[in-house]
Structure formats: structure tokens, C-alpha cells
């Protein structure tokens, strides 16, 4: 689990506990859906201006580290 609360948060009061980008109501899954559909980070940020580029990059970096760590 990502523990840097400047990146994501989950609370029963916000989106029923769905992991969202901290300080927003934008689910992390939405970014993943955008990327899976071939959209760019810029496209995502244009659609969800409450999320910062720094949050997106930090999330992707942390996810990458954890995936590599699982197989290393």
C-alpha cells in the first residue's frame, strides 16, 4: 500500500472509501483507465484539474518501484 498521503487517500466519507488522489474526489482507477485506453497524462490532467502532475508522477513511480520489488 502506498503510504505517502500526499498521493492517495481512502476514507469512507469520500467516494465510499475508493482510493482517490489526496485532496480530490478523483479515483486513482480513473488514471489507470485513461492510460489503459491510450490517453496521455496531460489528457487526464486536463479532465481532472484538481489532480497535480506531481501526484500522478509520484503514484506511477511508487507503483513501478513496488512492481519491480515484487519480482526482484
Secondary structure as the mmCIF struct_conf table of DSSP 4:
data_model
#
loop_
_struct_conf.conf_type_id
_struct_conf.id
_struct_conf.beg_label_comp_id
_struct_conf.beg_label_asym_id
_struct_conf.beg_label_seq_id
_struct_conf.end_label_comp_id
_struct_conf.end_label_asym_id
_struct_conf.end_label_seq_id
TURN_TY1_P TURN_TY1_P1 UNK A 5 UNK A 7
STRN STRN1 UNK A 8 UNK A 9
STRN STRN2 UNK A 11 UNK A 11
TURN_TY1_P TURN_TY1_P2 UNK A 12 UNK A 13
STRN STRN3 UNK A 14 UNK A 14
HELX_RH_3T_P HELX_RH_3T_P1 UNK A 15 UNK A 17
STRN STRN4 UNK A 20 UNK A 21
TURN_TY1_P TURN_TY1_P3 UNK A 22 UNK A 23
BEND BEND1 UNK A 24 UNK A 25
STRN STRN5 UNK A 27 UNK A 27
HELX_RH_AL_P HELX_RH_AL_P1 UNK A 28 UNK A 36
TURN_TY1_P TURN_TY1_P4 UNK A 37 UNK A 38
HELX_RH_AL_P HELX_RH_AL_P2 UNK A 41 UNK A 47
TURN_TY1_P TURN_TY1_P5 UNK A 49 UNK A 50
BEND BEND2 UNK A 51 UNK A 51
HELX_RH_AL_P HELX_RH_AL_P3 UNK A 53 UNK A 71
#
